[in-house]
Structure formats: structure tokens, C-alpha cells
Amino acid sequence: MTNYSHYIKRHCGYLMKVVIVESPNKCETIKKYLGDDYKVIASKGHVRDLATSGKAGLGVDCENGFKPTYTVIKSKRTVVNEIKAAIKGAEEVILATDPDREGEAIAWHLSELLRLKEDNKRLEFHEITRDAITEAIRHPRTIDKNLVASQEARRIIDRIIGFRLSDVLQRKNNLRSGGRVQSATLKLIVDHEREIAKFKPEEYWTITARLKKDNVEIEAPLYKYKDSEDKITNKAMADEIVNATGQELKIVEINKSVKTINPKLPYTTSSLQQDAISRLGMSAARVSRVAQELYEGIKINGQHEALITYIRTDSTYLSETYVNKARAYIKERFGEEYVGPYKNASTKGKEFTQNAHEAIRPTSNHRTPSIVRPYLNNNQYRLYELIYNRALAFLMTSKKEESTSVVFANNDVKYKVTGNKTIYKGYEVLTGGSENKSLGFEPIEGDVFTVSKTDPKQNFTTPPPHYSEAKIIKLMEEKGIGRPSTYSSTISTLQNRTYVIKDKGAVIPTSNGTKAIEFLENKFKDIVDTTFTAKMEKDLDEVQDGETSRTATINQIYIPFMKEYDEAIKETLGNCPKCGAPLKRVKGRYGSFTGCSRYPDCDYKKKEEKNKPEYLDKKCPQCGRPLVKRTNKKGKSFVACSGFPECKYIEGKSMTPKKLEIIKKCPACKDGNLVVRKGWNKQKKQVGFFLGCTNFPKCRHTEDYNPSANINQDD
């Protein structure tokens, strides 16, 4: 009887095991692998965050061990209610958020909100495949409290620094925001732009000899003059070399060598973004989006299939299971001679487990790019092809290339040509490889070639190119700024804050970006110092490994930062005009204001000018007055005419007048009024407005409509 009751309840929707993941796109795929006993729902990312109504608006009590105050994110209240409803009567709730610091934090927040037990099951998997999900269900773990503490420390530090920096920047320089990672990254870009600005071009010359023998014609660049490879810096020196070249050059040296070219390591988040930006022309943000789609799953033959492993990783490790399957596949498809020796990436001293982070790789070797192409859009296909080829090629044999260099000489002048050819394709049987650069002739030592022309060319050195997104990501990785998951979003934030712009693939700082860095270099040197951010990342790793406490890590950053902040605020706000004490920002009942630091002994409160307009170097197209930048009640900025309310021009907004608005008396009939009317073309489309008489059709007088000039005037 009991078993029957249990059966009824289970199949009526009760006693289900509920699995909570982050993305809705994973639900269908994971449900397919788990079966009917499980219900899979999504949190859709973070569900809680630090409140903005806590102490000093930070959501953190900095005076009591940095105790955080969390609140459900406004946009996630419905999601949280749906999750609570879904787990009612559930036999078990299993947390299966992403296997990284942020995912661990989301799992903990869900556990707190849903009041789950401390030993509640937490699944970890790095690919959405049947084997990975089954293995995770068999070997669940609990929430890693150290990992959660590490994420919480990062969030608190970033909240304090972000809010404080933004406060100073907005008040002092009318700039939008600052932050630990974004400001350090911005400094890299601004510093590079300074190098470009300081660059002075230098003259140099190149010389190419055009050589001929029988039916062979070649171009050979200068190699050495008087056994020196130094640059030719002036025309006189170039002419000297041209004269010394003579009419004939003889082959004096032939060098042949075989070079082994190893396949590259599998992709990490950073290397994938760099390659996709450079080779595919994608933006960093698009690479992240498309990779997420491939990880979460694509519909193939009506079924969701995850094509790649987890995309946020700085590991180049490949699991032994994947390596064995891949080697078998290479042997099956290309032959045993193309199976490379067993090798794997450095583990950096850490022991890898079954659930260790891997490089980004395909979930199935047999699911080749050509097989899945019909189910993917162009960006998905191109990115999948990169990932698939890179991972598989890493486990194949190396390519061998023969390189030949030929040196021609006469007097003290030497010219050289080089060529190469592939003698063993190795991994390039998979990737297609690169074209050979042939010499075009068979060199024989002692052969003499006629010099048909010696071509000197004046050149000037060029400044270093602007940074691309790929270069910025590479620098962020090298200097330890942020984490793989933040590289793309950091660049997007800088763009959104108008600190940088993108121009033909180049990332260039704006005047606002440069102004922000100049201020931060002066007042907050540590924040824009890459070593500060890199050290913090190491400190957070120590919290994650349980080697240090969250509070100690926050404190060692908070104390020196607040000292700099207090100094900057004093300078920014000035002194009280009543008593001379420093002014400070005070959070009052109706918002923040600037007041005396000696309150209540001194009750000075600064009268703040709200929405003070910023005059721009642009004229109003309607009336010619200067345009100004204003801020509306919701905090959004817009550009409008400084002559408001006489001129109501707003940039980007249609100047639609009120219907039949009386402008002035009609000068023709003296009886009617001129009102605003809509103008129409022959295709019956509105083309603007004009002034027409109210006595139409008796009076057909019209005038052009100028909303700033025609303001209720009487003749």
C-alpha cells in the first residue's frame, strides 16, 4: 500500500528530485540524461546581490567584519518565487550551477534562500553529456565554503572600490564610474596611447635586387653589408650599397634545415577569445555569447546536444578519458602514424581530479564541424571548427618543414632569399595547413645571376598600432587583471562608460577615459597599478584554498584604499565655509548631501545644484544657441538646447508640434491664424511641417515652420 501511494505521488508531480542549474538552455539537455524522476529548473544566473540600502549604500557593514546584506535582485523575484513553488513537496533539491567561483556563490545563495541543509547535494560537471551528468549524480559534493568566501570577498572589494571611485569621479570630473578591474585595464590602453602620441618616425631604407638567370627571375632583399645587418638610415648609405652591388651576384651559401612545428595547446577562455577576434573578426562579447550557446546545447535532429566543454577556464589540461577517445579517433580517421605521443599540459603543481577544469574542447570527436554545420549559424560553425581542430590537433603528430636559404654576394654586399616546403603534414591533415613558399628554382652554389635592377626604397618607422580587443585580453591575462570570465565584460563596460571607442578593430581611449586615468594616477595609484590587481587575485586564490581568511584579505585592501579615498574626498569637497572643517558626503533621510564633518556642532549643508548642464562645443540646429548635456530624473543623460523653454530641441527626438498650434496672425488675409500643419509627399508619406492659414482654402498662404523662431508671435 505504501509503495503504491509513493508511486501515485511521484507520478502526480510530487516527490520529484529537483535540479537547479543556471541557464534555461541546459534544462532540456540535462533532463534528457536524468530521466522522469527529475525536474530541471534554472535560476537564470545570480538571484541575490549586495543591497544598495545597507550602511553607506554599500550593502556591507565595513565596521563589523564586512558583514554583507544581501537582497533578491529585483528582476529575479519572479524566478525565485517560481523556484520555491517548484521545490514544494520535492523529494530532494540538487544544486547544479556552473563549476566556477560565481557558480559556487549562486549555489550558496540558492541554498540560503531555499533554506537547504548544509550538506545538500551539489553537482559539478564540465560538459553537458550523458557520461558527465551521470558521473556527477553518482559523486555529488557539498558547497565549497572557501570558494564562496573567495567570491564574496571579491564582490565586497569590488563594491567598495567601485562605489567609492565612481563617487569621486562623478563629483570631481563629471565622469561615470571607476572600478578595480576596469580602471587597471583602462590604464593599459591609455598608457599605450601615450606611447603612440610620443612616437617620432625614423628614416630607414630597404634595398631589393632583381636577379635573372636563364628563365629564372627572383627578387632578393638585402641581407648584409660589410657583414652587418644594421639598418640603412640615409640615402647616401643606400647609394653606396647600390653601387657596391655591381652587375652580377653569385650564390655563395645554401643552407637547408628541417624544422619541427608542434601543434598548439588546447584553448583556454583567453586564447579562444584572442584567436576568434583575430582570425574570425568577432568581438570579445560575441565570442563569449557564441561559446556559451555551444556549451549549453544546439538542437541536432530534434535533440539538444552540448558541443563543447565549459567555456570559462584558464586550464590547458585534457582529461585522460578524452585523450584516450581522441587518440582512438585519430587512428580510425587518419591512421596510426598521425597519433601523437601521449602528452598533456602542465598541471601547475595541482593534482587534477575527475572533475578538474579542462581546456575548452569538443564533447564528441565524431561530431565533426562538417557533420554539425547544417544545425549551426555561421558564427557558431566557425567557432566550433576552431575549438574542434585545436583540441584534436594537439594530440596528433608534429608537422615537419624543410627551409632553404640562399645567399648571393658580390664585394661586401649580400642578398638572401628563403623558401620552405612541408615534408610531413602531421596535424595539418586535420586543419588544412598553410601554403608553401617555394624558392622557384633549384639553387647551385657558384651559380651567377645577372642584376637587372637594384631598387632602394625610403621608409619611415610607424607608431605601434592601437590595441585590439585580442591584445587587451592577452595583456589582462599576462598581468593578472581579472579572470577569464571578466575579460570580455570589462571591455564592454569601458565602451558603455564612453571611456574607449572601437574603430576598425582598434580600441582607443576617449578624452573621458584619459581624464579618468589622469585623476586616478594622481589620487589612487594602487587601483590602476596592474600589480595591485594581480596580487589581489592571488590573495583570493588563497581564500579559495583555505590558506587565509576572507576578512583579512578585504582588510588589507580596504584600509589603504579608504585612506586614499578620504584624502581625495577632502580635496574634492573642500572645507566648510562656516567653520573651516573638511566637508564630507552624508547619507541622509532623503538621499546623500554634502555637509560639515563637525555636524551636529556645525550644521552647514551645501546647497547642491541638481542637473547642472554641461555646455558642449555644438550649436542647436533649430536656433543656433549652444547645446548642453543634461540629466533627467531617472539619471539618464540627453543633449538639448540651452535656450529651453523657448527652444525645445532635444537631440535624437522628433520635434513634433502640437496639432493646430497657433503661431501668429496670417500676414496675407489678416483674419486667420497661421497654425502648424503636417506636410505630405505624393506617396502620402509625412515629410515635415509647415505653417498654413486657418482660412484655407480661401487663404492659401503658407510659411516654413521653424519651431525656435515661430514662438507665438503677433504681427
N, C-alpha and C positions, 0 to 999 in steps of 0.2 A: 504493500500500500504506500509506504514511504517512498520507495523508488518510483512508483507511478506518479505520485504527487510532484516529485523532483523533476520528472520528465515533462509533466504538464507545464510547470513553472518555467522550465528552461525554454520550451518551445512557444511559450506565450510572451517571451521577451524578458523574463526575469532570470536571475542567476547567471546572466551573461558575464563573461570576462571582458572588461572594457580596457582597451589600449589607447593611450593618448599620445599622439605624435604632434609635430609642429605644423606640417603643411597638409592641407586638404588633398593635395595631389598624390600623397603617399597612401591615403586611406584605402583606395580600391585595390592597389597592388598588394599591400600588406594583408588586407582582409582575405584576399585570394589564397595567400600562403597559410594563413592561420585557420581558416575554416569557419563553420557556422557557430561554433561555441564562442566566438569572439566578435566584439563590436569595436570598430576602429574609428576614433573621432580625432579632430585636430584643434589645437589651441590657437592656430594661426599666428605663431610667434610668441613674443612676450605678452603676458597677461597682467603683470604688475610692474610698477616702476616707482622710483623715489617720488614722494609727494612734492608739490611746489608750495604747499601751505604750512610746511613744518618750520622749524626755527630758522629765521632769516631767509625763509623761502627756499631753503636748500633741500628740505626733506631729510636733513641729517642734523643730529644734535652733536655739534663739534665739541661741546664742553663735557659730554658724558660718554666718552669712549666711541664717538662717532656712531651713535645708535641711529639706525635708519628708520624712517617712517615710510612704509610702502602703501600704495593705493592702487586699486584696479584701474588700469588705463581706460579712459572714458570710452574709447571706441571698442573696447573689448568686454564691456559689461554684458552685452547680449551673449557673447561667446561663452563667458564664464557661467552665466545662468543656464545656457544650453548644456554645458559640461556637467554642471551639478544635477540637472534633470536626468541626463543620460546615465549617470552612475547610481541613481537611486535603485536599490534592490540588486545591485551588481554583486556577483559572487567574488569578484576580485577587480581591482583597478591597477593597471600596469602602466608605468611611465616609460615612454619610448621616444623622448625628444632627441635632438641631434647630439652626436658624440663629441662635443667640444665644451668650452667654458660657458658659453652662452646657453647651450642646450642643457647643461647641468643646472644652471641657475633657473631656467624655465621649469625644469622638473621639480626643483625645490619649492618654487613659488606655487606651483600647482599642488604640491603636497601640503603646503601650509593652508592654502585656500580651501582645499577639499578635506582638510583635517585627516590626512592619511597617517598611518603608523610610520615610525622612524625606519623600520626595516621593510618598508614597502618595496615591491619589486621594481627595479629599474633595468630596462633593456639597453644594451649597447650593440649597435651594428653599423658597419661602414659601407655597406652596399645593400640595396633592396632586392635581394634574391632569396629564393626558397631556402638555400643552404644557410645563408647568413641569418635569416629570421628564425629558422628552426634552431640554430645553434644558440642564438640569443635567448630564446624561450627556455631552452634546456639549462642554460647557465646564466640566470639573471644575477644582478648585483644590487646593491643598495646605493642611494645617493651619496656621492663623494663630497663630504662636507668641506674638505680642504679646497676642492675645485670651486665649490660655491663661495667659500670665503675669498678666494682669489678674484672671482668675478665681482663680488660685492665690493672689494677693496678698489678695484679698477673703476667701478661705476661711481663710488663715492668720491674718489680723487678727481675723476673727470667732471663730476657735477660741481664740486667746489671750484676747481680751476676754471671750468667753462663759464659758470655763472659770474665769478669774480672778474675774470678777464673781460667778459662781454660787458659787464657793468662799467668798467673803467674805459674801455674802448668807445663805448657808445657815448659816454658823458664827455670824454676828453676830445675825441676825434670824430664823433658822429659816424662811427663805424659799427658794423653789425654784430660781430661776435669774435671770440677767440677760443682756443682750446688746446689741450696738451698735444695731441697728435697733429691736428690741422695746422697749428702755428709753427711747429717744428718743420713740417713738410713745406709750408709756405716759405719759410726762411731759405730752404734749399733752392727753391725756384727763384726767389728774389736775389740771392747771392749769385746765382748763375747769370741772371740778367745783368747784374753789376759787372761781371766779368766781360760779358758781351759789349756793354757800353764802354768799358775801358780799353777794349781791343784796338790796337793800331796795326793796320796791314803792313806787311813787309814784302819787299820785292824778291822774287826768285825766278830763275829761268830753267826751262826744260829743253832738252835737245833730242831730236829723233832723227836717226839716219835711215834713209830709204835705200835698201840694198837689192841688187839684182844679180842673178847668175842663171844663164840659160832661160828656162821658163819659170824660175822661182823668183818671186818678189816678196820681200818682207820689210817690216818696219821694226827697227831695234832702238829702244831708248838708251840714253847714255847710262853707263854703269859706273865707270871710274875715270877720273882724270888725274894723272900722276899718282896713281894708287890711292886716291882719296875719294870718298863718297860724299864729301861736304856739298852743301847747296851752292849753286851758282847764284850769286847775289847781284850781279850787274851785267850790262850789255858788253862791256869791254872783255870781261872774262868769258862770256858766251862766244864772242867773236874769236877769241884766242883758241877756244876748243874747236870751233868750226874749221878754222884754218889748219889746225893740227890734225884734223881727221883725214884729210887728203882725199884721193880719188878711189882708193881701194882699202878694204878691210879683210883680214884673214882670220879664219877660225883658229883660235889658239887654245881653246879649252872646251871640253864636252864633259858634263857631269850628269850621271844618271843615279837616281836613288829611288828606293821603294818606301813609300810611306804607308803606315797602317792608321786608318781612321776609325776610331771606336764609335759605336752608337752612343747617343746622348742619354743621360739619366731620364727616368720617367718624370712626368710633370708633377710639380707642386702647384699650389694656387698661384704663387708669384710667377713662376716660369711659364705657366699656361697663359696667364694674362699678358705677359710680355710678348710671347710668341704670337698669340692671336691678334694683338694690337698691331704688331709689326708686319706679320705675314697676311693676315686676313682683313686688316683695316677696320677692325671693330673697336669700339670704345671699351674702356675697362668696365663700365657699368653694364654694357651689353654682354660682354664675355661672362660676367657673373650671372646674369639672368639666364642666358642660354645654357650655361653649365648646370645651373640649378634645375632647369627643365629636363636635361638629360639624366640627371641624378634621380629626380623624383619619378620619372617614367613617361614614356611615349606610348600611345596606343598602336600596337602592331597586331594585325589580324584580330582586332576587337579586344585585345588584352593589353593592360598597362604593363610595360616592361621597362625596368630601370636599366639604362645603358652603361652608366659609369658609376664608379665608387664615389664616396663622399668628397666634396669639392673644396673644403676648407682644411688644408693640410700643408705643413712645411716639411713633410717626410718624403724621401725618395725610396722608401722600403717597399718591397713587394712580398706578399705572403708566400710561404712555401707552397701552399695549395695552388695559388695562381701560377707560380713559376713552373710547377710540375705539369699543369694542364697546358700552359703556353708552349713549353718545350715539346710536348707531345703533338700539339697542333702544328708547330713549325716543321717538325719531322714529317707529319702527314701531308702538309701542303707543299713544302719546298724541298724536302729531302734532308737526311740526317746531317749532310755536310754544312747545312746552314744553321744548325743548332749550336748556339754559342756555349762556351764553358760556363758552368754554374757560377753565378756571381750575384752579389746584391749590394745595395748601397750601404754606406756607413750607418751604423745604428747610434752613433754619437754616444757610446758608452751606456745606452739604455737597453735593457732587455725587452725584446718585443714579445708580446703575447698573442693569443689567437685574435683578440680584439684590438690589437695595436693599430694606430693610424698608418695607413698606407699612402703611397703616391696615388695620383688620380689615374685610373686605368679602366679598361672596359670590363664589364661584368661577364662577358662571354667572348671567347676568341672566335667562335664560329659565327658570331653575329657581326660580319664584316661591314665596313661602310657601304659597299655596293649593295649588300642584301637589305640593309635598313633604309637606304636612300629614299625609296618611294614613300616612306612614312615620316620623313623629316623635312622641315623647311630648309632653305639654303644655308642659313646661319647654323642651324643645328647640325646639318650634314658636315659642313666644313670643320666645325669644332670637334665633332665626334671623330672625324678622319684624323685630325691632328693627334688626339688622345690615343686612339686605337694604334696608329702607326708608331707613336713614340714608345708606348709600353711594350709592344711586341718586338720592335726593333732592338730594344735594349737587351733582349735575351737571345739575339742572333749573332752570328759571326761578324767580325770587323771587315770593313772594306779595305782593299789594297789598291794603291795608286802609284804608278810609275811617273816620276817627274824628271824631265830633261831640261838642262840649261846649257845654252851655247853662248860662248863669249867670243866676240870679234874684236880685233885690236889693230892699231897702227900708231906708231910713235908712242906717245904716253896716253893715248885715248882708248878706252874700252867701252863697247856696247854689248848688251846682253838681251837675248830672247829666251823665254821659257815656255814649256808646253807640258801637258800631263795627259795620261790616259789610264782608265780603270783596267786593272788586270784581274781583279776579283771583286765581284759586286757585293758579296756579303749581305748585310741587312738591306742594301738598296734594291734587292729583288722584291722587297715589300713596298718600299717608299717611292721607287721610280728613279731616284738618284739625280745627279747633276750632269750637265754636258761636259765632255772632254774639251780641253783647249789644246788642239794639235799644233805642232810646230809648222806643219805644211811642207816639210822637206826632211830628207834624211841627212843629218849633218856628218861631215867627214873632216877630221882635223887636218888643217893645212889648206883647205879649200879657200879660194879667194873670191870675194864678192865685190862688184863694182858699186861705188857710192853714186847713186843717181841724184840724190839731193840730201842736204843736211838742213834740218828745219829747226831753228832756235825759236822759242816762244816765251814771251814775257808773261809772268803770272804774279799774282799777289795773294798772300795768305788771306784766308777768310775767317771771320769770327766763328767761335764754336756755335753749333746750331742750338736753337731753343730746345729745351727739354720736351720730349714726347711723353705721353702717359706711360709708355713702356719703360722709359728711362727713369721716371719718377718712382715707379713701383720697384724697379731694381735697386734704386738708392734707398728707398724705405726699408727694403729687406736687408740690404748690406749694413745699414746704420742702426737697425733695430727699432725703427719707428713704427709703432702699431703692430698689428698682427695680420696674417693673410686675409682674414675676413674683413679687415678695415681699410685695406689699400684702395679699393675701388670707391667706397663710400666717402673716404677722405677727399679724394679729388673732386667728387661730385659736390661735396659740401663747399669746397673752395670756389667752385663755379657758382653755386647758388648764392654765396655771400658776395659775389662780384669781386672777389679777390684775385681771380685769374679768369682768363678767357681762352678758348680754344680757337686757333686759327690755322687751318690747313694741317691739322695733326699736331701743331705745336701748342704747348701750354705756356702762356705768357702772363706775368703778373700785371694787374691794373695799378693805377695810381693809388687806389684804396688799399690794395694788397701791400704795396711798398710802404705806404704810410703806416699801416698796422705793424709791419715788421720793424720799422724805424723806432716806433714807440716802444714795442716790446723789447727790442735790443737794449734800449736805454733803461727801462724800468723792470723788466722780467727776463734777465739774461738766461736763467736756467731753463725757462719754459721753451725758448727757441733753440736751446742747445741740444743737439741730437744725442749727446752722451747722457744727458739727464733722462730723456725718454727711454733710451736703451737700457739704462741701469734700472729704471722702474720696471721694465718688462722682466728683467732678471729677478728683481725683488718679488714680483707677482708669481713667478715660477717657483720661488722658494716657499711662498704661501701655499701654492698648489701642492708642493711636495711635503708640506707639513714641517718645513725647516724654520719658519718664522711665523709670527702672528700677524693677522690682518691689521690690528690696531697699531702695532709697531711700524708696519710698513706705511700706513697712512700718515702717522705722526711725523715720520722723518721727511715727508714731503710737505705736509701741511704747515708745520712751524716756520720753516724758512720762506715758504710761499706767502704766508699771511703777513710776514714782516715786510716783504716787498710790496704786497698789496696795500697795507696800511700807509706806507710811505707814498705810494702812488696816489692814493685817495686824498691824503693831506695836501699834496701838491695840486691835485686836480680841483679839489673843492675850495681851497684857500682857508682863510681864517674868518672867524665871526666878527662882523663889523661892530658889535656891541661891546664885546669883552676881549676880543683878540685870541680866544682859544680856537683850536682847529675845528672846522666844520666836519660833520660826518653824515652818512646816509642812515636814516632811521626808518624802520618799518612801523608805520602807524596803522590805525584802525581802517583808514581809507586808502591805504597804499603807502609807498615809500616817499620820503621827502628829505630834503637837506636841512639839518638843524645844528645847533651848537652842541659840542661834545660835553659841555658842562651842565646840560639840562638835568634836573629842574632848576639849578641855581641861575642859569641863563636860559630864557625861553625863546631865544631868537629862532625864527623859522623862515627860511628863504622862500620868497615868492617865486615860484617856478613858472617859466614861460612855456606853456604847452604848445606843441605843434609849431615851434618856431620854424618859419620857412627858410630853406636853403636856396639862395639865388644861383641860377645856372647861367652859363655863358651861351644862352639861346634866346631867341626872340619869339614871342607869341605870333603864330601865323594869322591870327584874326585881327589883332590890334597893334602889334609891334612892341608891346611892353615886354620886359624881361619875364622869362618863365621861372617858376620856383618849384622846389620839391617839397611837398607837404606830407604829413602822416595823418591818416583818418583815425576814427575812434577805435577801429579794430587793429591798429598798429601797422596797417599796410600803407606803403608809400605810393604817391602818384605825382605826376607833373602837371601843373596848371598855371594859368596866367596870374601874374602878381596884381592885376587890375581887378580881381574879383571884389565886389559882386557886379561891377559894371560889365566886365567881360567874363563870361562863364566858360571859357575854353579849358578843356581837360584833354591832355594828350592821350590818344587812343580811344577816345569816347566820341560817339556820333553827336554832333551839335544839332540835335533835333529840336526845333522850336515848338512852343505850344500852338495848338491848332487855332487859326484865325486870331493870332496875337496882333493887336492894333499897334502899329509902329508910329504912324504920323498921318496927318491930313493929306489927301490926294492933291498934288500941285496942279493937276490938269483940270478936274471938274470942280475943285474947291468944296465939294459937297460930301463926297465919300471919304472913307479912310483907307490907307494902304495897310494891308494885312499880309501875313506870311502864308504863302500857298506852296504846295508841292509841285515840282516840275517833272514832266514825263516825256520820254522819248517815243519814237514811232513803234518800238517794240513793247510799249506800255510798261516800261521799267522806270522806277523813280531815279532821277538824275540830279536831284538837289532841291533848292527852294528859291523862290523869288517873291517880290512884293507886287501885289495886284490890288486894284481898286474894288471896293465893296459894291460899286455901282455897275460892275460888269454884268451884261455885255454893253450897256450904254456907254460906259467909260472903259476903254481898253488900255489905260496907262499902266505900265509895269516898270519896275526897277530891280537892279540886282540886290540880293539880300546879303547884308554884312552884319552878323549878329553883334559885333562890338561897336559899330558906328551908328547903326539904326536903333538907338535905345529910346523909345517913346518920345520922340522929338515932335514939337509942333512948329509949323512954319509961321 
